[in-house]
Amino acid sequence: MEQKTKFILIGLIIVSVFFLVLYMGALSTNQKLTKDLDTAKKQVEAMQGELDSAKSRASAAEGRVSTLRQQLEGIGRERDELQRKYELVNQARDELLKKLKERQAQPAATQPAATSLVTPSRDANEAYWAAVLKAKTDLEFQLDKVREELKSLQINNEQLQRDRSSMELDLSTLKTEKEDLDRQLNYNKKLMDSISQELVRERNDKMQIQIDLKQARTENTLLLRQLKGLNNRKITLEKKLQDLQDKKDSVERRLTDIETMLLERASQVGSLKEQLDAIRRGEAPAEAAAKSGSVELPPIVVYPQQEPPVIDVTSRLSGKVLAVNRDNNFVIVDLGEEAGAKMGDRFQIYRDGQAVAMVEVIQLRKNISACDIKKEMTPVAIGDTVR
């Protein structure tokens, strides 16, 4: 019983420790997942901010690119206009040079006549050629100015092209960063979903562990109650065992006393038999006593072939058979001097209302008596009723 109780206690302790370890592990995992989820949320918020900043920068860059495109288109239109003016000036210059060459290539024979003819208008020709030279000079000046403007526009165009290339590169970089941020954001969202699912699973596991722990505690309480009941029963059984041991010791003492009494009785019976034999042989009782070395007893009257009358004590005595000695053919009953039993009283032994034997008191004590079995219909057993 004690070993079983120890095993139950050890099992309860092991189960409690196991569930406690599971609960602590689930709690630590839950805290870790919560921290990871918070960190992921912060990272997502930071990346969302970076993504918004990148989007604003990309929008600004696109605005700058559109502005540069408009400027480039305006510069292109101006360049085309200047190119057209330049071509017109070149055409006018070529026409003037052509005319000048034609005039210079006229024959010398005709020059005197022409001189004579145009002498009156020489001043007009000089004024014309002066105007032509002035116009040429103006055209060359304008042409140089147009060339400088065109060169400046080309430089500005190249600068704008470089700025456009730089802007396009920045825009491409921003697009790449945006794509990276989008991928990172999607990854973080998936990670958050996964962490949320794991957190839900951990919460469900925690709830299940709490339910199991509650059931284990309930079972532990029931087992403790059973253990307490078993301990109480054990104490009761130990008390009963101690009482039975005491009763056994008492019965053993009584049996020892009865055996001593029976031995004395047997010795007395032997002595009486020797005296009876001596009387039958015609010897004096004193001589028989001297021969046997025993104490002289008063004369004993023997009634052969005649049974003494049965004393009916049913109405006043009732008891139980405590022990049965088959070797010496006697029983021990719980009727003694205090109950009113006397030497020579005869009792009937009953079982289930049927008489099974008849006994006669041969020794008396305070609470018990030894009875010789005179007649037995059914073997006497412990617990039979004596009346």
C-alpha positions as CSV (number, residue, x, y, z in Angstrom):
1,M,0.0,0.0,0.0
2,E,2.8,2.4,0.9
3,Q,4.7,1.5,-2.3
4,K,1.5,2.2,-4.4
5,T,1.0,5.5,-2.6
6,K,4.6,6.5,-3.3
7,F,4.2,5.5,-7.0
8,I,1.0,7.6,-7.3
9,L,2.7,10.6,-5.7
10,I,5.8,10.3,-8.0
11,G,3.5,10.0,-11.0
12,L,1.5,13.1,-10.0
13,I,4.7,15.1,-9.5
14,I,6.1,14.0,-12.9
15,V,2.8,14.9,-14.6
16,S,2.7,18.3,-12.9
17,V,6.3,19.0,-13.8
18,F,5.7,17.9,-17.4
19,F,2.7,20.2,-17.8
20,L,4.5,23.0,-16.1
21,V,7.4,22.7,-18.5
22,L,5.0,22.7,-21.4
23,Y,3.2,25.8,-20.1
24,M,6.5,27.7,-19.6
25,G,7.8,26.7,-23.1
26,A,4.5,27.8,-24.7
27,L,4.6,31.1,-22.7
28,S,8.2,31.8,-23.8
29,T,7.4,30.9,-27.4
30,N,4.4,33.2,-27.3
31,Q,6.4,36.1,-25.9
32,K,9.1,35.5,-28.6
33,L,6.5,35.4,-31.4
34,T,4.9,38.6,-30.0
35,K,8.2,40.4,-30.0
36,D,9.0,39.2,-33.6
37,L,5.5,40.4,-34.7
38,D,6.1,43.8,-33.1
39,T,9.5,44.0,-34.7
40,A,8.1,43.0,-38.1
41,K,5.3,45.6,-37.7
42,K,7.9,48.3,-37.0
43,Q,10.0,47.2,-40.0
44,V,6.9,47.3,-42.2
45,E,6.1,50.8,-41.0
46,A,9.6,51.9,-41.6
47,M,9.6,50.4,-45.0
48,Q,6.2,51.9,-45.7
49,G,7.7,55.3,-44.8
50,E,10.7,54.7,-47.0
51,L,8.4,53.6,-49.8
52,D,6.3,56.7,-49.5
53,S,9.5,58.8,-49.5
54,A,10.7,57.0,-52.5
55,K,7.4,57.5,-54.2
56,S,7.5,61.3,-53.5
57,R,11.1,61.5,-54.7
58,A,10.1,59.5,-57.8
59,S,7.1,61.9,-58.4
60,A,9.5,64.9,-58.0
61,A,12.0,63.3,-60.4
62,E,9.2,62.6,-62.9
63,G,8.1,66.3,-62.6
64,R,11.7,67.4,-63.1
65,V,12.1,65.1,-66.1
66,S,8.8,66.4,-67.6
67,T,10.0,70.0,-67.0
68,L,13.4,69.2,-68.7
69,R,11.5,67.6,-71.6
70,Q,9.5,70.7,-72.0
71,Q,12.6,72.8,-71.8
72,L,14.3,70.5,-74.4
73,E,11.4,70.8,-76.7
74,G,11.5,74.7,-76.3
75,I,15.2,74.7,-77.0
76,G,14.7,72.4,-80.0
77,R,12.1,74.8,-81.4
78,E,14.4,77.7,-80.8
79,R,17.3,75.8,-82.4
80,D,15.1,75.0,-85.5
81,E,14.1,78.7,-85.7
82,L,17.8,79.8,-85.5
83,Q,18.8,77.1,-88.0
84,R,16.1,78.4,-90.4
85,K,17.3,82.0,-89.9
86,Y,20.9,80.8,-90.4
87,E,20.0,79.1,-93.7
88,L,18.2,82.3,-94.9
89,V,21.2,84.4,-94.0
90,N,23.4,82.0,-95.9
91,Q,21.2,82.1,-98.9
92,A,21.2,85.9,-98.9
93,R,25.0,85.9,-98.6
94,D,25.4,83.4,-101.4
95,E,23.1,85.5,-103.6
96,L,25.1,88.7,-102.8
97,L,28.4,86.9,-103.5
98,K,27.0,85.5,-106.7
99,K,25.9,88.9,-107.9
100,L,29.3,90.4,-106.9
101,K,31.1,87.8,-108.8
102,E,29.0,88.4,-111.9
103,R,29.7,92.0,-111.8
104,Q,33.4,91.5,-111.4
105,A,33.4,89.0,-114.3
106,Q,32.0,91.5,-116.9
107,P,34.4,92.2,-120.0
108,A,36.8,95.0,-119.8
109,A,35.7,96.4,-123.3
110,T,32.4,97.2,-122.0
111,Q,33.9,98.9,-119.0
112,P,34.7,102.3,-120.7
113,A,31.3,102.4,-122.2
114,A,29.8,101.4,-119.0
115,T,32.0,103.9,-117.3
116,S,30.9,106.6,-119.6
117,L,27.4,105.5,-119.3
118,V,27.3,105.1,-115.5
119,T,29.6,107.9,-114.7
120,P,26.6,110.1,-113.8
121,S,25.3,107.3,-111.5
122,R,28.7,106.3,-109.9
123,D,27.8,107.8,-106.6
124,A,24.6,105.8,-106.6
125,N,26.5,102.6,-107.2
126,E,28.9,103.3,-104.5
127,A,26.1,104.1,-102.1
128,Y,24.5,100.8,-103.3
129,W,27.6,98.8,-102.7
130,A,28.2,100.5,-99.4
131,A,24.7,99.5,-98.4
132,V,25.4,96.0,-99.7
133,L,28.6,95.7,-97.7
134,K,26.8,97.1,-94.6
135,A,24.1,94.6,-95.0
136,K,26.7,91.9,-95.5
137,T,28.5,93.0,-92.4
138,D,25.2,93.0,-90.5
139,L,24.4,89.6,-91.8
140,E,27.8,88.3,-90.8
141,F,27.4,89.8,-87.4
142,Q,23.9,88.3,-87.1
143,L,25.3,85.0,-88.3
144,D,28.1,85.1,-85.7
145,K,25.5,85.9,-83.1
146,V,23.3,83.1,-84.3
147,R,26.2,80.8,-84.2
148,E,27.1,81.8,-80.7
149,E,23.5,81.4,-79.6
150,L,23.3,78.0,-81.4
151,K,26.6,77.0,-79.7
152,S,25.2,78.1,-76.3
153,L,21.9,76.2,-77.1
154,Q,23.9,73.1,-77.9
155,I,25.8,73.4,-74.7
156,N,22.6,73.9,-72.8
157,N,21.1,71.0,-74.7
158,E,24.1,68.8,-73.8
159,Q,23.7,69.9,-70.2
160,L,20.0,69.2,-70.3
161,Q,20.7,65.9,-71.9
162,R,23.2,65.1,-69.1
163,D,20.6,66.3,-66.5
164,R,18.0,64.2,-68.2
165,S,20.3,61.1,-68.2
166,S,21.1,61.7,-64.6
167,M,17.4,62.2,-63.8
168,E,16.5,59.0,-65.7
169,L,19.3,57.2,-63.8
170,D,17.9,58.5,-60.5
171,L,14.4,57.6,-61.6
172,S,15.6,54.1,-62.5
173,T,17.3,53.8,-59.2
174,L,14.2,55.0,-57.4
175,K,12.1,52.5,-59.4
176,T,14.5,49.8,-58.4
177,E,14.4,50.9,-54.8
178,K,10.6,51.0,-55.0
179,E,10.5,47.5,-56.4
180,D,12.9,46.3,-53.7
181,L,10.8,48.0,-51.0
182,D,7.7,46.4,-52.5
183,R,9.3,43.0,-52.5
184,Q,10.5,43.6,-48.9
185,L,7.0,44.9,-47.9
186,N,5.4,41.8,-49.5
187,Y,7.9,39.6,-47.7
188,N,7.2,41.3,-44.4
189,K,3.5,41.0,-44.9
190,K,3.9,37.3,-45.6
191,L,6.1,37.0,-42.6
192,M,3.5,38.9,-40.5
193,D,0.8,36.6,-41.7
194,S,3.0,33.5,-40.9
195,I,3.8,34.9,-37.4
196,S,0.2,35.7,-36.8
197,Q,-0.8,32.1,-37.8
198,E,2.0,30.8,-35.5
199,L,0.8,33.1,-32.7
200,V,-2.8,31.8,-33.2
201,R,-1.5,28.2,-33.1
202,E,0.6,29.0,-30.0
203,R,-2.4,30.6,-28.3
204,N,-4.5,27.5,-29.2
205,D,-1.8,25.3,-27.9
206,K,-1.5,27.4,-24.7
207,M,-5.3,27.2,-24.2
208,Q,-5.2,23.4,-24.7
209,I,-2.3,23.1,-22.3
210,Q,-4.2,25.2,-19.8
211,I,-7.2,22.9,-20.2
212,D,-4.9,19.8,-19.9
213,L,-3.3,21.4,-16.8
214,K,-6.7,22.1,-15.3
215,Q,-7.8,18.5,-16.0
216,A,-4.5,17.3,-14.5
217,R,-5.1,19.4,-11.4
218,T,-8.6,18.1,-11.1
219,E,-7.3,14.5,-11.5
220,N,-4.5,15.4,-9.0
221,T,-7.2,16.6,-6.6
222,L,-9.2,13.5,-7.1
223,L,-6.1,11.3,-6.7
224,L,-5.1,13.2,-3.5
225,R,-8.6,12.6,-2.2
226,Q,-8.4,8.9,-3.1
227,L,-4.9,8.9,-1.5
228,K,-6.3,10.5,1.6
229,G,-9.1,8.0,1.7
230,L,-6.6,5.2,1.2
231,N,-4.5,6.6,4.0
232,N,-7.5,6.8,6.3
233,R,-8.5,3.2,5.3
234,K,-4.9,2.2,5.9
235,I,-5.0,3.7,9.3
236,T,-8.3,2.0,10.0
237,L,-7.0,-1.3,8.8
238,E,-3.9,-0.9,10.8
239,K,-6.0,-0.2,13.9
240,K,-8.2,-3.2,13.1
241,L,-5.0,-5.3,12.5
242,Q,-3.7,-4.1,15.9
243,D,-7.0,-4.9,17.5
244,L,-7.0,-8.3,15.9
245,Q,-3.4,-8.8,17.0
246,D,-4.4,-7.8,20.5
247,K,-7.3,-10.2,20.3
248,K,-5.0,-12.9,18.9
249,D,-2.6,-12.4,21.7
250,S,-5.5,-12.5,24.2
251,V,-6.8,-15.6,22.6
252,E,-3.3,-17.2,22.6
253,R,-3.0,-16.3,26.3
254,R,-6.4,-17.8,26.9
255,L,-5.5,-20.9,24.9
256,T,-2.3,-21.2,26.8
257,D,-4.3,-21.0,30.0
258,I,-6.8,-23.5,28.8
259,E,-4.0,-25.9,27.7
260,T,-2.5,-25.5,31.2
261,M,-5.8,-26.1,32.7
262,L,-6.4,-29.1,30.4
263,L,-3.1,-30.6,31.4
264,E,-4.0,-30.2,35.0
265,R,-7.3,-31.7,34.3
266,A,-5.8,-34.6,32.4
267,S,-3.4,-35.2,35.3
268,Q,-6.4,-35.1,37.7
269,V,-8.3,-37.5,35.4
270,G,-5.3,-39.8,35.3
271,S,-5.0,-39.7,39.1
272,L,-8.7,-40.4,39.4
273,K,-8.4,-43.3,37.0
274,E,-5.6,-44.8,39.0
275,Q,-7.7,-44.4,42.2
276,L,-10.6,-46.1,40.5
277,D,-8.4,-48.9,39.3
278,A,-7.1,-49.2,42.8
279,I,-10.6,-49.3,44.3
280,R,-11.6,-51.9,41.8
281,R,-8.6,-54.0,42.7
282,G,-9.6,-53.6,46.4
283,E,-6.7,-51.5,47.5
284,A,-7.1,-48.6,49.9
285,P,-7.1,-45.2,48.5
286,A,-4.1,-44.2,50.7
287,E,-2.0,-47.0,49.4
288,A,-2.9,-46.2,45.8
289,A,-2.0,-42.6,46.5
290,A,1.2,-43.6,48.1
291,K,2.1,-45.8,45.1
292,S,1.2,-43.1,42.6
293,G,2.7,-40.3,44.7
294,S,-0.4,-38.2,44.3
295,V,-2.6,-36.3,46.7
296,E,-5.5,-38.1,48.3
297,L,-8.9,-37.0,46.9
298,P,-12.3,-37.5,48.3
299,P,-14.2,-40.6,47.0
300,I,-15.6,-40.3,43.5
301,V,-18.9,-41.9,42.7
302,V,-19.0,-43.4,39.2
303,Y,-22.3,-43.9,37.4
304,P,-21.6,-46.3,34.5
305,Q,-23.9,-46.3,31.5
306,Q,-25.8,-43.3,32.8
307,E,-25.6,-39.8,31.3
308,P,-26.0,-36.8,33.6
309,P,-29.1,-34.7,33.0
310,V,-28.9,-31.8,30.5
311,I,-29.1,-28.4,32.2
312,D,-31.3,-26.1,30.2
313,V,-29.7,-22.6,30.3
314,T,-31.2,-21.4,27.0
315,S,-33.3,-18.8,28.6
316,R,-30.5,-17.2,30.5
317,L,-27.2,-17.7,28.6
318,S,-26.1,-17.2,25.0
319,G,-22.6,-16.9,23.5
320,K,-20.3,-17.8,20.6
321,V,-17.7,-20.4,19.9
322,L,-14.2,-18.8,20.0
323,A,-11.9,-21.7,19.2
324,V,-12.1,-25.5,18.4
325,N,-9.4,-28.0,19.5
326,R,-9.9,-31.2,17.6
327,D,-6.9,-32.9,19.1
328,N,-8.3,-32.8,22.6
329,N,-12.0,-32.7,21.6
330,F,-13.0,-29.4,23.3
331,V,-14.1,-25.9,22.4
332,I,-13.7,-22.5,23.9
333,V,-16.8,-20.3,24.3
334,D,-17.2,-16.7,25.5
335,L,-19.3,-17.6,28.5
336,G,-17.5,-17.4,31.9
337,E,-18.2,-17.0,35.5
338,E,-19.4,-13.4,35.0
339,A,-22.1,-14.7,32.5
340,G,-23.3,-17.2,35.1
341,A,-21.8,-20.4,33.7
342,K,-20.9,-23.2,36.1
343,M,-18.9,-26.4,36.1
344,G,-20.8,-29.2,34.5
345,D,-23.3,-27.0,32.7
346,R,-24.3,-28.4,29.3
347,F,-24.9,-26.2,26.2
348,Q,-26.3,-26.8,22.8
349,I,-24.4,-25.4,19.8
350,Y,-26.5,-24.0,17.0
351,R,-25.9,-23.0,13.4
352,D,-28.6,-21.4,11.3
353,G,-31.2,-22.4,13.9
354,Q,-30.2,-26.1,13.8
355,A,-28.4,-27.9,16.7
356,V,-25.1,-29.2,15.6
357,A,-23.5,-30.4,18.9
358,M,-23.8,-30.6,22.7
359,V,-20.9,-29.6,25.0
360,E,-20.2,-29.7,28.8
361,V,-18.2,-27.1,30.8
362,I,-15.0,-28.6,32.2
363,Q,-13.1,-25.4,33.0
364,L,-14.2,-21.9,34.0
365,R,-12.6,-18.5,33.8
366,K,-13.8,-15.0,34.2
367,N,-15.0,-14.4,30.6
368,I,-14.5,-17.8,28.9
369,S,-14.9,-21.5,29.5
370,A,-13.6,-24.8,28.1
371,C,-16.3,-27.2,27.1
372,D,-15.9,-30.9,26.3
373,I,-17.7,-32.1,23.1
374,K,-20.1,-34.7,24.2
375,K,-22.2,-35.1,21.1
376,E,-21.6,-33.7,17.6
377,M,-24.0,-34.0,14.7
378,T,-22.1,-31.6,12.5
379,P,-18.5,-30.4,13.0
380,V,-18.4,-27.4,15.2
381,A,-17.0,-24.2,13.7
382,I,-15.9,-20.8,15.1
383,G,-18.8,-18.4,15.4
384,D,-21.5,-20.9,16.1
385,T,-24.1,-19.9,18.6
386,V,-23.9,-21.4,22.1
387,R,-27.0,-21.6,24.3
